[in-house]
Amino acid sequence: MHAVRAHAGDAGPDAPALFMYGFPGKRPATLAIRLGIQRRLQICTQYTLPPPGHGLRHWWQHHNPWRLRAQAMPATEAAWSDSALNSIWQHHAQQLLQQERLNPAAVRPALIKNAAYLRWRYLQHPQQFAQGQGQPLYTLWLLARRGQAAQGWCITSAQSPTVVDSCLPGDADAVFAALQALPPPPDGQWTSWLPHPKAHAQETLIWATAMQGAHFYEDWLAPAFQPGDTDVY
């Protein structure tokens, strides 16, 4: 960690602002904070969908022809292509820019989650096909309404029924609709890092921290975290 900080500090005074963050876990984060190398940003919270309801409303959620639908994509370069994913990111990036114009003080650092990032981060992950010829570790789901182009995506992990990453349009209601669109996992309800008012929230041992470069940026808001793999910086 000292070596990483030294390399970051060598960038020079004219380098752009460097904001490094990660998910080291509670014990490593506590050590790094005591050493002055990191500062705590937040304790990550995991959200669990409530059990399925009953009655007419529940029936309509699953039979509404205009509902959001999730389509699992094959774990191939062609399915995770620029043409399939970059338009979703570009639309989301325009929303971020619009929010920045309306409220510059609330701007948060964000990853560029285009197709190249998703392929590197998930499709080409060293453990993606470590389970042999069975289910890949990460699955990409495109989200769309009938007759419309895909308007968002989710990444789920086969290790547990967890949504580890996403790019979704809209507000908390869109989050709930996206999670409802995913097929129920065989061993329980979906959990995610996506807050919405109908979810059960539980703090985890995963701490989000900022790592010091030339200095800390105390006035920057923390990113909106979705820690898929907590060891990656």
Residue frames as a rotation matrix with the C-alpha (Angstrom) as fourth column:
MET 1
0.568 0.823 0.000 0.00
0.823 -0.568 0.000 0.00
0.000 0.000 -1.000 0.00
HIS 2
0.366 -0.533 -0.763 2.93
0.133 -0.781 0.610 2.33
-0.921 -0.325 -0.215 0.70
ALA 3
-0.663 -0.654 0.364 4.33
0.411 0.089 0.907 1.50
-0.626 0.751 0.210 -2.76
VAL 4
-0.070 0.729 0.681 1.00
0.984 -0.060 0.166 2.32
0.162 0.682 -0.714 -4.44
ARG 5
0.782 0.363 -0.507 0.85
0.499 -0.852 0.160 5.63
-0.373 -0.378 -0.847 -2.61
ALA 6
-0.074 -0.903 -0.423 4.45
0.138 -0.429 0.893 6.44
-0.988 0.008 0.157 -3.64
HIS 7
-0.677 -0.140 0.722 3.68
0.704 0.160 0.692 5.78
-0.212 0.977 -0.009 -7.32
ALA 8
0.362 0.888 0.284 0.54
0.916 -0.395 0.066 7.90
0.171 0.236 -0.956 -7.12
GLY 9
0.668 -0.134 -0.732 2.50
0.319 -0.838 0.444 10.73
-0.673 -0.530 -0.517 -5.53
ASP 10
-0.416 -0.907 0.062 5.03
0.383 -0.113 0.917 10.67
-0.825 0.405 0.394 -8.37
ALA 11
0.231 0.588 0.775 2.40
0.952 0.026 -0.304 11.81
-0.199 0.808 -0.554 -10.85
GLY 12
-0.754 -0.596 0.276 3.51
0.635 -0.769 0.074 15.43
0.169 0.231 0.958 -10.36
PRO 13
-0.638 0.482 -0.600 1.67
0.222 -0.631 -0.743 18.63
-0.737 -0.607 0.296 -9.48
ASP 14
-0.591 0.397 -0.702 0.21
-0.756 -0.577 0.310 19.06
-0.282 0.714 0.641 -12.97
ALA 15
-0.947 0.261 -0.189 -1.41
0.165 0.896 0.411 15.62
0.277 0.358 -0.892 -13.09
PRO 16
-0.154 0.964 0.217 -5.22
-0.414 -0.262 0.872 15.40
0.897 0.044 0.439 -12.95
ALA 17
-0.093 0.201 0.975 -6.86
-0.995 0.010 -0.097 14.65
-0.029 -0.980 0.199 -9.63
LEU 18
-0.545 -0.180 -0.819 -6.40
-0.288 0.957 -0.018 11.00
0.787 0.226 -0.574 -8.66
PHE 19
-0.020 0.630 0.776 -9.14
-0.999 0.022 -0.043 9.30
-0.045 -0.776 0.629 -6.67
MET 20
-0.558 -0.234 -0.796 -8.43
-0.334 0.942 -0.043 5.66
0.760 0.242 -0.603 -5.81
TYR 21
-0.102 0.569 0.816 -10.92
-0.987 0.044 -0.154 3.59
-0.124 -0.821 0.557 -3.86
GLY 22
-0.496 -0.086 -0.864 -11.55
-0.360 0.926 0.114 -0.03
0.790 0.367 -0.491 -3.07
PHE 23
0.589 0.764 0.264 -13.06
-0.668 0.275 0.692 -2.59
0.456 -0.584 0.672 -0.73
PRO 24
-0.358 -0.903 -0.240 -10.31
-0.590 0.417 -0.691 -4.06
0.724 -0.106 -0.681 1.45
GLY 25
0.192 0.437 -0.879 -12.56
0.513 0.719 0.469 -5.44
0.837 -0.540 -0.086 4.19
LYS 26
0.913 0.330 0.238 -12.88
0.001 -0.587 0.810 -4.23
0.407 -0.739 -0.536 7.76
ARG 27
0.735 -0.647 -0.202 -9.59
0.434 0.221 0.873 -5.46
-0.521 -0.730 0.443 9.25
PRO 28
-0.170 -0.834 0.524 -7.25
0.985 -0.121 0.126 -4.39
-0.042 0.538 0.842 6.39
ALA 29
0.243 0.321 0.915 -9.09
0.451 -0.873 0.186 -1.08
0.859 0.368 -0.357 6.16
THR 30
0.986 0.126 -0.107 -8.66
0.147 -0.371 0.917 -0.46
0.075 -0.920 -0.384 9.90
LEU 31
0.301 -0.951 -0.078 -4.90
0.757 0.188 0.626 -1.06
-0.580 -0.247 0.776 9.58
ALA 32
-0.264 -0.413 0.872 -4.55
0.910 -0.406 0.083 1.18
0.320 0.815 0.483 6.53
ILE 33
0.616 0.547 0.567 -6.55
0.291 -0.826 0.482 3.94
0.732 -0.132 -0.668 8.21
ARG 34
0.888 -0.335 -0.316 -4.25
0.285 -0.138 0.948 3.79
-0.361 -0.932 -0.027 11.27
LEU 35
-0.071 -0.962 0.265 -1.24
0.863 0.074 0.499 4.01
-0.500 0.265 0.825 8.95
GLY 36
0.004 0.148 -0.989 -2.75
-0.098 -0.984 -0.148 7.07
-0.995 0.097 0.010 7.29
ILE 37
-0.912 -0.389 0.134 -2.79
0.054 0.209 0.976 5.43
-0.407 0.897 -0.170 3.86
GLN 38
-0.579 0.790 0.201 -6.56
0.512 0.160 0.844 5.19
0.635 0.591 -0.497 3.49
ARG 39
-0.866 0.460 0.194 -9.63
-0.453 -0.562 -0.692 6.94
-0.209 -0.688 0.695 4.84
ARG 40
-0.671 0.668 0.322 -13.02
0.590 0.744 -0.313 5.32
-0.449 -0.020 -0.893 5.33
LEU 41
-0.901 0.434 0.009 -15.78
-0.299 -0.637 0.710 6.35
0.314 0.637 0.704 2.96
GLN 42
0.064 0.970 0.235 -18.63
-0.975 0.011 0.223 4.10
0.214 -0.244 0.946 3.98
ILE 43
-0.685 -0.086 0.724 -19.65
-0.302 0.938 -0.174 0.69
-0.663 -0.337 -0.668 5.27
CYS 44
-0.789 0.355 -0.502 -21.22
-0.498 0.110 0.860 -1.11
0.360 0.928 0.090 2.33
THR 45
-0.362 0.791 0.494 -24.83
-0.590 0.215 -0.778 -2.16
-0.721 -0.573 0.389 2.76
GLN 46
-0.992 0.090 -0.084 -26.41
0.000 0.680 0.733 -5.18
0.123 0.728 -0.675 1.10
TYR 47
-0.389 0.921 -0.014 -30.09
-0.856 -0.367 -0.364 -5.17
-0.340 -0.130 0.931 0.18
THR 48
-0.945 0.136 0.299 -32.38
0.178 0.977 0.117 -8.19
-0.276 0.163 -0.947 -0.05
LEU 49
-0.621 0.780 -0.084 -35.60
-0.437 -0.254 0.863 -8.39
0.651 0.572 0.498 -2.03
PRO 50
-0.355 0.580 0.733 -38.69
-0.824 0.176 -0.539 -9.15
-0.442 -0.795 0.415 0.03
PRO 51
-0.723 0.170 0.670 -40.40
0.262 0.964 0.037 -12.54
-0.640 0.202 -0.742 -0.48
PRO 52
-0.886 0.426 0.182 -42.81
0.108 -0.193 0.975 -12.64
0.451 0.884 0.125 -3.44
GLY 53
-0.689 0.701 0.185 -46.24
-0.612 -0.426 -0.667 -11.30
-0.389 -0.572 0.722 -2.67
HIS 54
-0.715 0.559 0.419 -49.64
0.609 0.793 -0.018 -12.76
-0.343 0.243 -0.908 -3.48
GLY 55
0.108 0.913 -0.392 -52.84
0.397 -0.402 -0.825 -11.66
-0.912 -0.066 -0.406 -5.09
LEU 56
0.809 0.388 0.441 -53.69
0.542 -0.203 -0.816 -9.60
-0.227 0.899 -0.374 -8.14
ARG 57
0.800 -0.544 -0.254 -50.80
-0.554 -0.832 0.036 -7.15
-0.231 0.112 -0.967 -7.79
HIS 58
-0.115 -0.863 0.493 -48.25
-0.424 0.491 0.761 -9.97
-0.899 -0.122 -0.422 -7.69
TRP 59
0.194 0.261 0.946 -49.89
0.650 0.688 -0.323 -11.65
-0.735 0.677 -0.036 -10.68
TRP 60
0.968 0.240 0.072 -49.82
0.216 -0.655 -0.724 -8.40
-0.127 0.716 -0.686 -12.68
GLN 61
0.444 -0.878 -0.177 -46.11
-0.655 -0.454 0.604 -7.84
-0.611 -0.152 -0.777 -11.91
HIS 62
-0.445 -0.667 0.597 -45.29
-0.145 0.712 0.687 -11.09
-0.884 0.219 -0.414 -13.68
HIS 63
-0.169 0.456 0.874 -47.87
0.850 0.516 -0.106 -10.97
-0.499 0.725 -0.475 -16.50
ASN 64
0.545 0.295 -0.785 -47.89
-0.013 -0.933 -0.359 -7.29
-0.838 0.206 -0.505 -17.40
PRO 65
0.665 -0.289 0.689 -46.89
0.739 0.387 -0.551 -7.26
-0.108 0.876 0.471 -21.11
TRP 66
0.698 -0.391 0.600 -45.10
0.000 -0.838 -0.545 -3.90
0.717 0.380 -0.585 -20.65
ARG 67
0.935 -0.351 0.054 -43.01
-0.054 0.012 0.998 -5.02
-0.351 -0.936 -0.008 -17.68
LEU 68
0.244 -0.939 -0.242 -39.22
-0.970 -0.238 -0.055 -4.90
-0.006 0.248 -0.969 -17.71
ARG 69
0.998 0.059 0.000 -37.73
-0.059 0.993 -0.099 -8.20
-0.006 0.099 0.995 -18.88
ALA 70
0.239 -0.962 0.134 -34.26
-0.766 -0.102 0.635 -9.63
-0.597 -0.255 -0.761 -18.31
GLN 71
0.957 -0.002 -0.291 -32.44
-0.212 0.681 -0.701 -11.62
0.200 0.732 0.651 -20.98
ALA 72
0.503 -0.817 0.281 -29.33
-0.053 0.296 0.954 -13.63
-0.863 -0.495 0.105 -20.06
MET 73
0.698 -0.346 -0.626 -26.54
-0.713 -0.261 -0.651 -13.13
0.062 0.901 -0.429 -22.61
PRO 74
0.862 -0.464 -0.206 -24.06
0.426 0.882 -0.203 -15.86
0.276 0.087 0.957 -23.62
ALA 75
0.652 -0.706 -0.278 -20.58
-0.010 -0.374 0.927 -15.48
-0.759 -0.602 -0.250 -22.12
THR 76
0.189 -0.549 0.814 -19.02
0.961 0.273 -0.039 -14.54
-0.201 0.790 0.579 -25.47
GLU 77
-0.718 -0.537 -0.443 -17.27
0.410 -0.840 0.355 -11.48
-0.562 0.073 0.824 -26.88
ALA 78
-0.797 0.441 0.413 -20.02
0.322 -0.269 0.908 -11.12
0.512 0.856 0.072 -29.49
ALA 79
0.195 0.938 -0.287 -22.79
0.782 0.028 0.623 -10.97
0.593 -0.345 -0.728 -26.88
TRP 80
0.435 -0.149 -0.888 -20.81
0.698 -0.568 0.437 -8.51
-0.569 -0.810 -0.143 -24.72
SER 81
-0.155 -0.535 0.830 -20.09
0.973 -0.226 0.036 -6.31
0.168 0.814 0.556 -27.74
ASP 82
-0.920 -0.220 -0.324 -19.72
0.261 -0.961 -0.089 -2.55
-0.292 -0.166 0.942 -28.10
SER 83
-0.739 0.667 0.095 -22.91
-0.214 -0.366 0.906 -2.38
0.639 0.649 0.413 -30.15
ALA 84
0.006 0.780 -0.626 -24.92
0.553 0.519 0.652 -4.15
0.833 -0.350 -0.428 -27.43
LEU 85
0.230 0.010 -0.973 -23.60
0.973 0.014 0.231 -2.23
0.016 -1.000 -0.007 -24.42
ASN 86
-0.742 -0.666 -0.076 -22.08
0.670 -0.741 -0.042 1.13
-0.028 -0.082 0.996 -25.32
SER 87
-0.436 0.646 0.627 -25.39
0.097 -0.658 0.746 2.81
0.895 0.386 0.224 -26.16
ILE 88
0.561 0.617 -0.552 -26.68
0.594 0.164 0.787 1.94
0.577 -0.769 -0.275 -22.66
TRP 89
-0.053 -0.664 -0.745 -23.62
0.956 -0.249 0.154 3.48
-0.288 -0.705 0.649 -21.05
GLN 90
-0.828 -0.292 0.479 -23.77
0.470 -0.828 0.307 6.58
0.307 0.479 0.822 -23.28
HIS 91
0.084 0.934 0.347 -27.39
0.206 -0.357 0.911 7.17
0.975 -0.005 -0.223 -22.31
HIS 92
0.635 0.110 -0.765 -26.50
0.756 0.116 0.644 6.80
0.159 -0.987 -0.009 -18.63
ALA 93
-0.424 -0.876 -0.232 -23.49
0.890 -0.450 0.075 9.12
-0.170 -0.174 0.970 -19.03
GLN 94
-0.550 0.314 0.774 -25.78
0.257 -0.818 0.514 11.80
0.795 0.482 0.370 -20.50
GLN 95
0.599 0.782 -0.171 -27.97
0.365 -0.076 0.928 11.49
0.713 -0.618 -0.330 -17.41
LEU 96
0.272 -0.596 -0.755 -24.89
0.941 0.001 0.338 11.97
-0.201 -0.803 0.561 -15.21
LEU 97
-0.737 -0.565 0.372 -23.88
0.649 -0.745 0.155 15.07
0.189 0.356 0.915 -17.17
GLN 98
-0.073 0.806 0.588 -27.36
0.171 -0.570 0.803 16.51
0.983 0.160 -0.096 -16.84
GLN 99
0.730 0.299 -0.614 -27.29
0.615 0.104 0.782 15.92
0.298 -0.948 -0.108 -13.08
GLU 100
-0.213 -0.905 -0.368 -23.89
0.959 -0.265 0.098 17.63
-0.186 -0.332 0.925 -12.93
ARG 101
-0.668 0.010 0.744 -25.26
0.359 -0.871 0.334 20.73
0.652 0.490 0.578 -14.65
LEU 102
0.344 0.911 0.228 -28.26
0.130 -0.286 0.949 20.88
0.930 -0.297 -0.217 -12.31
ASN 103
0.966 -0.009 0.257 -26.30
-0.256 -0.147 0.955 20.30
0.029 -0.989 -0.145 -9.10
PRO 104
0.359 -0.904 -0.231 -22.48
-0.311 0.118 -0.943 20.49
0.880 0.411 -0.239 -9.46
ALA 105
-0.172 -0.460 0.871 -21.97
-0.958 -0.129 -0.257 20.13
0.230 -0.878 -0.419 -5.69
ALA 106
0.433 0.450 0.781 -23.52
-0.667 0.742 -0.058 16.65
-0.606 -0.496 0.621 -5.72
VAL 107
0.583 -0.244 -0.775 -21.30
-0.659 0.416 -0.627 15.18
0.476 0.876 0.082 -8.45
ARG 108
0.606 -0.365 0.707 -19.72
-0.392 0.636 0.665 11.84
-0.692 -0.680 0.242 -7.51
PRO 109
-0.477 -0.785 -0.395 -16.76
-0.820 0.236 0.521 10.07
-0.315 0.573 -0.756 -9.11
ALA 110
0.593 0.720 0.360 -17.93
-0.472 0.673 -0.569 7.27
-0.652 0.167 0.739 -11.40
LEU 111
-0.452 -0.675 0.583 -16.47
0.090 0.615 0.783 4.44
-0.888 0.406 -0.217 -13.45
ILE 112
-0.214 0.335 -0.918 -16.94
-0.958 -0.253 0.131 4.42
-0.189 0.908 0.375 -17.22
LYS 113
-0.319 0.179 0.931 -18.92
-0.190 0.950 -0.248 1.20
-0.929 -0.256 -0.269 -17.48
ASN 114
0.192 0.312 -0.930 -18.83
-0.967 -0.102 -0.234 0.69
-0.168 0.945 0.282 -21.23
ALA 115
0.931 0.250 -0.265 -18.51
-0.316 0.916 -0.248 -2.61
0.181 0.314 0.932 -23.08
ALA 116
0.162 -0.953 -0.258 -14.70
-0.175 0.229 -0.957 -2.66
0.971 0.200 -0.130 -22.88
TYR 117
-0.438 -0.285 0.853 -14.85
-0.852 -0.171 -0.495 -2.30
0.287 -0.943 -0.168 -19.09
LEU 118
0.463 0.715 0.524 -17.46
-0.834 0.551 -0.015 -5.05
-0.299 -0.430 0.852 -18.69
ARG 119
0.816 -0.220 -0.535 -15.51
-0.158 0.805 -0.572 -7.49
0.556 0.551 0.622 -20.84
TRP 120
-0.216 -0.974 0.069 -12.30
-0.278 -0.006 -0.961 -6.80
0.936 -0.227 -0.269 -18.90
ARG 121
-0.445 0.023 0.895 -13.93
-0.874 -0.230 -0.428 -6.80
0.196 -0.973 0.123 -15.49
TYR 122
0.135 0.654 0.744 -16.26
-0.741 0.565 -0.363 -9.80
-0.658 -0.503 0.561 -15.80
LEU 123
0.917 0.287 -0.277 -16.13
-0.398 0.634 -0.663 -11.73
-0.015 0.718 0.696 -19.09
GLN 124
0.386 -0.864 -0.323 -12.32
-0.147 0.288 -0.946 -11.98
0.911 0.412 -0.016 -19.01
HIS 125
0.441 -0.173 0.880 -12.13
-0.896 -0.138 0.422 -12.48
0.048 -0.975 -0.216 -15.25
PRO 126
-0.560 -0.776 -0.289 -9.62
-0.762 0.620 -0.186 -15.26
0.324 0.116 -0.939 -14.41
GLN 127
-0.848 0.266 0.459 -12.35
-0.123 0.743 -0.657 -17.22
-0.516 -0.614 -0.598 -12.58
GLN 128
-0.247 0.836 -0.491 -15.06
-0.928 -0.350 -0.130 -16.74
-0.281 0.423 0.861 -15.21
PHE 129
0.502 0.406 -0.764 -14.75
-0.678 0.733 -0.056 -20.29
0.537 0.546 0.643 -16.57
ALA 130
-0.541 -0.786 0.299 -12.89
-0.793 0.358 -0.493 -21.90
0.281 -0.504 -0.817 -13.66
GLN 131
-0.128 0.583 0.802 -15.91
-0.679 0.538 -0.500 -24.12
-0.723 -0.608 0.327 -12.98
GLY 132
-0.644 -0.165 0.747 -15.32
0.312 0.834 0.454 -26.15
-0.698 0.526 -0.486 -16.14
GLN 133
-0.903 0.315 0.292 -18.03
0.272 -0.108 0.956 -26.28
0.333 0.943 0.012 -18.78
GLY 134
-0.192 0.886 -0.421 -20.85
0.979 0.141 -0.150 -25.31
-0.073 -0.441 -0.895 -16.43
GLN 135
0.784 0.599 0.163 -22.34
0.601 -0.798 0.044 -21.95
0.156 0.063 -0.986 -15.61
PRO 136
-0.122 -0.846 0.519 -19.93
0.466 -0.510 -0.723 -19.01
0.877 0.153 0.456 -15.90
LEU 137
-0.588 -0.180 -0.788 -19.09
0.807 -0.195 -0.558 -17.08
-0.054 -0.964 0.260 -12.77
TYR 138
-0.611 0.343 -0.714 -20.64
-0.077 -0.923 -0.378 -13.85
-0.788 -0.176 0.590 -14.08
THR 139
-0.313 0.609 0.729 -23.79
0.937 0.326 0.130 -13.52
-0.159 0.724 -0.672 -16.18
LEU 140
-0.962 0.031 -0.271 -24.82
-0.085 -0.978 0.191 -10.41
-0.259 0.207 0.943 -18.10
TRP 141
-0.214 0.956 0.198 -28.56
0.888 0.276 -0.368 -9.64
-0.407 0.097 -0.908 -18.23
LEU 142
-0.955 0.028 0.295 -29.93
0.135 -0.846 0.515 -7.06
0.264 0.532 0.804 -20.66
LEU 143
-0.474 0.802 -0.365 -33.08
0.562 -0.043 -0.826 -5.28
-0.678 -0.596 -0.431 -19.45
ALA 144
-0.978 0.195 -0.075 -35.75
-0.178 -0.590 0.788 -4.14
0.109 0.784 0.611 -21.88
ARG 145
-0.216 0.969 0.121 -39.48
-0.336 0.043 -0.941 -3.72
-0.917 -0.244 0.316 -22.32
ARG 146
-0.001 0.270 0.963 -41.31
0.673 0.712 -0.199 -5.55
-0.739 0.648 -0.182 -25.12
GLY 147
0.634 0.263 0.727 -40.58
0.771 -0.294 -0.566 -4.00
0.065 0.919 -0.389 -28.51
GLN 148
0.937 -0.333 0.100 -37.92
-0.341 -0.937 0.074 -1.62
0.069 -0.104 -0.992 -27.15
ALA 149
0.235 -0.942 -0.241 -34.14
-0.090 0.225 -0.970 -1.58
0.968 0.250 -0.032 -27.16
ALA 150
0.203 -0.256 -0.945 -32.24
0.890 0.451 0.069 -2.60
0.408 -0.855 0.319 -24.03
GLN 151
0.552 0.090 0.829 -32.20
-0.079 -0.984 0.159 0.23
0.830 -0.153 -0.536 -21.52
GLY 152
0.358 -0.488 0.796 -30.01
-0.933 -0.209 0.292 -1.24
0.024 -0.848 -0.530 -18.79
TRP 153
0.205 -0.326 -0.923 -28.04
-0.178 0.915 -0.363 -4.26
0.963 0.239 0.129 -17.63
CYS 154
0.687 -0.082 0.722 -27.20
-0.714 0.104 0.692 -6.29
-0.132 -0.991 0.013 -14.51
ILE 155
-0.194 -0.742 -0.642 -24.28
-0.511 0.635 -0.579 -8.58
0.837 0.216 -0.502 -13.71
THR 156
0.758 0.437 0.484 -25.01
-0.644 0.379 0.665 -11.52
0.107 -0.815 0.569 -11.38
SER 157
-0.390 -0.917 0.081 -22.60
-0.901 0.362 -0.238 -13.88
0.188 -0.166 -0.968 -9.66
ALA 158
0.265 0.451 -0.852 -23.00
-0.339 0.871 0.356 -17.65
0.903 0.195 0.384 -9.65
GLN 159
-0.724 -0.605 -0.332 -21.22
0.104 0.380 -0.919 -17.95
0.682 -0.699 -0.212 -6.28
SER 160
-0.661 0.626 -0.414 -24.29
0.525 -0.008 -0.851 -16.55
-0.535 -0.780 -0.324 -4.54
PRO 161
0.075 0.751 0.656 -27.58
0.983 -0.166 0.078 -15.05
0.167 0.639 -0.751 -5.80
THR 162
0.094 -0.188 -0.978 -26.13
0.507 -0.836 0.209 -11.54
-0.857 -0.515 0.017 -5.88
VAL 163
0.803 0.072 0.592 -26.37
0.538 -0.515 -0.668 -8.66
0.257 0.854 -0.452 -8.34
VAL 164
0.169 -0.863 -0.477 -22.77
0.867 -0.100 0.488 -7.43
-0.469 -0.496 0.731 -8.25
ASP 165
-0.805 -0.426 -0.413 -22.99
0.178 -0.838 0.516 -4.61
-0.566 0.342 0.750 -10.79
SER 166
0.102 0.887 0.451 -25.56
0.913 0.097 -0.397 -2.74
-0.396 0.452 -0.800 -12.86
CYS 167
-0.974 -0.142 -0.174 -26.34
0.067 -0.923 0.379 0.22
-0.214 0.358 0.909 -15.07
LEU 168
-0.347 0.936 0.053 -30.01
0.928 0.351 -0.126 1.08
-0.136 0.006 -0.991 -14.65
PRO 169
-0.609 0.222 0.762 -32.21
0.217 -0.877 0.429 3.93
0.763 0.427 0.486 -15.84
GLY 170
0.291 0.906 0.308 -34.34
-0.015 -0.318 0.948 5.95
0.957 -0.280 -0.079 -13.49
ASP 171
-0.087 -0.188 0.978 -34.68
-0.879 -0.448 -0.164 5.99
0.469 -0.874 -0.126 -9.71
ALA 172
-0.718 -0.209 0.664 -35.24
-0.605 0.659 -0.446 3.46
-0.344 -0.722 -0.600 -6.92
ASP 173
0.359 0.900 0.247 -38.44
-0.541 0.416 -0.731 2.23
-0.761 0.129 0.636 -8.60
ALA 174
0.574 -0.237 -0.784 -36.33
-0.739 0.262 -0.620 1.26
0.352 0.936 -0.025 -11.62
VAL 175
-0.580 -0.797 0.170 -34.02
-0.778 0.480 -0.405 -0.69
0.241 -0.367 -0.898 -9.32
PHE 176
-0.343 0.534 0.773 -36.93
-0.486 0.603 -0.633 -2.68
-0.804 -0.592 0.053 -7.94
ALA 177
0.699 0.634 -0.330 -38.30
-0.584 0.241 -0.775 -3.33
-0.412 0.735 0.539 -11.44
ALA 178
0.145 -0.736 -0.662 -34.90
-0.838 0.264 -0.477 -4.57
0.525 0.624 -0.579 -12.62
LEU 179
-0.767 -0.445 0.463 -34.48
-0.636 0.624 -0.454 -6.93
-0.087 -0.642 -0.762 -9.67
GLN 180
0.023 0.870 0.493 -38.03
-0.455 0.448 -0.770 -8.22
-0.890 -0.207 0.406 -10.15
ALA 181
0.594 0.191 -0.782 -37.25
-0.804 0.107 -0.585 -8.88
-0.028 0.976 0.218 -13.83
LEU 182
-0.498 -0.831 -0.247 -34.47
-0.814 0.546 -0.197 -11.33
0.299 0.103 -0.949 -12.97
PRO 183
0.283 0.597 -0.751 -35.65
-0.225 0.802 0.553 -14.95
0.932 0.013 0.361 -12.65
PRO 184
0.751 0.026 0.660 -35.75
-0.660 -0.019 0.751 -16.13
0.032 -0.999 0.003 -9.02
PRO 185
-0.307 -0.914 -0.264 -32.48
-0.823 0.395 -0.408 -17.85
0.478 0.092 -0.874 -8.04
PRO 186
0.131 0.405 -0.905 -32.78
-0.042 0.914 0.403 -21.49
0.991 -0.015 0.136 -6.95
ASP 187
-0.208 -0.309 -0.928 -31.33
0.841 0.428 -0.331 -20.88
0.499 -0.850 0.171 -3.47
GLY 188
-0.207 0.216 -0.954 -33.14
0.812 -0.506 -0.290 -17.76
-0.545 -0.835 -0.070 -2.27
GLN 189
0.840 0.536 -0.086 -33.88
0.441 -0.766 -0.467 -14.12
-0.316 0.354 -0.880 -3.05
TRP 190
0.280 -0.732 0.621 -31.63
0.661 -0.322 -0.678 -11.78
0.696 0.601 0.393 -4.98
THR 191
0.517 -0.231 -0.824 -29.34
0.592 -0.598 0.539 -9.57
-0.618 -0.767 -0.172 -2.93
SER 192
0.381 -0.378 0.844 -27.63
0.735 -0.429 -0.524 -6.50
0.560 0.821 0.114 -4.31
TRP 193
-0.564 -0.579 -0.589 -25.81
0.785 -0.598 -0.162 -3.26
-0.258 -0.554 0.792 -3.48
LEU 194
-0.727 0.364 0.583 -28.72
0.211 -0.689 0.693 -1.28
0.654 0.627 0.424 -4.92
PRO 195
-0.874 0.411 -0.259 -30.84
0.205 -0.171 -0.964 0.56
-0.441 -0.895 0.065 -2.34
HIS 196
-0.613 0.765 0.196 -34.56
-0.116 -0.332 0.936 0.80
0.781 0.551 0.293 -2.84
PRO 197
-0.423 0.415 0.805 -37.42
-0.865 -0.450 -0.223 1.41
0.270 -0.791 0.550 -0.40
LYS 198
0.640 0.761 -0.102 -38.83
-0.707 0.636 0.307 -2.14
0.299 -0.124 0.946 -0.55
ALA 199
0.215 -0.661 -0.718 -35.56
-0.002 0.735 -0.678 -3.88
0.977 0.147 0.157 0.34
HIS 200
0.978 -0.065 -0.201 -34.21
0.208 0.150 0.966 -5.16
-0.032 -0.987 0.160 3.63
ALA 201
0.522 -0.818 0.243 -30.88
-0.401 -0.486 -0.777 -3.43
0.753 0.308 -0.581 4.37
GLN 202
0.942 -0.308 -0.131 -27.98
0.280 0.513 0.812 -5.02
-0.183 -0.801 0.569 6.24
GLU 203
0.567 -0.817 -0.106 -24.49
-0.821 -0.571 0.012 -3.62
-0.070 0.080 -0.994 6.82
THR 204
0.896 -0.343 -0.283 -21.62
0.221 0.895 -0.387 -5.88
0.386 0.284 0.878 5.75
LEU 205
0.555 -0.787 -0.268 -17.96
0.445 0.009 0.895 -6.27
-0.703 -0.616 0.355 6.72
ILE 206
0.009 -0.522 0.853 -17.00
0.989 -0.124 -0.086 -4.62
0.151 0.844 0.515 3.43
TRP 207
0.338 0.008 -0.941 -15.67
0.390 -0.911 0.132 -1.12
-0.857 -0.412 -0.311 3.95
ALA 208
0.625 -0.164 0.763 -15.24
0.702 -0.310 -0.641 1.29
0.342 0.936 -0.078 1.07
THR 209
0.386 -0.597 -0.703 -12.07
0.495 -0.509 0.704 3.36
-0.778 -0.620 0.098 1.47
ALA 210
0.966 -0.256 0.030 -10.19
-0.130 -0.582 -0.803 6.04
0.223 0.772 -0.596 -0.42
MET 211
0.447 -0.887 -0.113 -6.45
0.863 0.395 0.315 5.50
-0.235 -0.239 0.942 -0.87
GLN 212
0.601 -0.263 -0.754 -4.18
-0.026 -0.950 0.311 8.47
-0.799 -0.167 -0.578 -0.58
GLY 213
0.635 -0.484 0.602 -2.45
0.715 0.075 -0.695 9.65
0.291 0.872 0.394 -3.74
ALA 214
-0.385 -0.703 0.598 -0.73
0.330 -0.709 -0.623 13.01
0.862 -0.043 0.505 -3.52
HIS 215
-0.936 0.211 0.281 -3.34
-0.341 -0.352 -0.872 13.78
-0.085 -0.912 0.401 -0.86
PHE 216
-0.554 0.824 0.120 -6.91
0.753 0.558 -0.349 12.94
-0.354 -0.103 -0.929 0.07
TYR 217
-0.789 0.426 0.442 -9.81
-0.004 -0.724 0.690 14.73
0.614 0.542 0.573 -1.56
GLU 218
-0.871 0.397 -0.289 -11.89
0.375 0.157 -0.914 15.47
-0.317 -0.904 -0.286 1.50
ASP 219
-0.477 0.707 -0.523 -14.40
-0.505 -0.707 -0.495 17.58
-0.719 0.028 0.694 -0.44
TRP 220
-0.628 0.260 -0.734 -15.26
-0.650 0.344 0.678 14.87
0.428 0.902 -0.047 -2.97
LEU 221
0.294 0.801 0.522 -18.36
-0.919 0.387 -0.077 12.79
-0.264 -0.457 0.849 -2.37
ALA 222
-0.506 -0.440 0.742 -17.94
-0.308 0.896 0.321 9.03
-0.806 -0.067 -0.589 -2.30
PRO 223
-0.781 0.228 -0.581 -18.84
-0.546 0.200 0.813 7.12
0.302 0.953 -0.031 -5.48
ALA 224
0.349 0.899 0.265 -22.03
-0.929 0.369 -0.027 5.09
-0.122 -0.237 0.964 -5.66
PHE 225
-0.583 -0.794 0.171 -20.48
-0.782 0.606 0.147 1.74
-0.220 -0.048 -0.974 -4.80
GLN 226
0.767 0.633 -0.107 -21.39
-0.641 0.756 -0.128 -1.65
0.000 0.167 0.986 -6.21
PRO 227
-0.144 -0.963 0.228 -18.54
-0.942 0.204 0.267 -3.85
-0.303 -0.176 -0.936 -4.97
GLY 228
0.681 0.383 -0.624 -18.68
-0.619 0.757 -0.211 -6.89
0.392 0.530 0.752 -7.22
ASP 229
0.453 -0.642 -0.618 -15.30
0.645 0.715 -0.270 -8.33
0.616 -0.276 0.738 -6.24
THR 230
0.994 0.102 -0.024 -14.13
0.089 -0.700 0.708 -6.68
0.056 -0.706 -0.706 -3.06
ASP 231
0.366 -0.928 -0.071 -10.41
0.574 0.165 0.802 -7.27
-0.732 -0.335 0.593 -3.65
VAL 232
0.011 -0.345 0.938 -10.18
0.981 -0.178 -0.077 -5.15
0.193 0.921 0.337 -6.81
TYR 233
-0.074 -0.096 -0.993 -8.96
0.409 -0.911 0.057 -1.56
-0.910 -0.402 0.107 -6.70
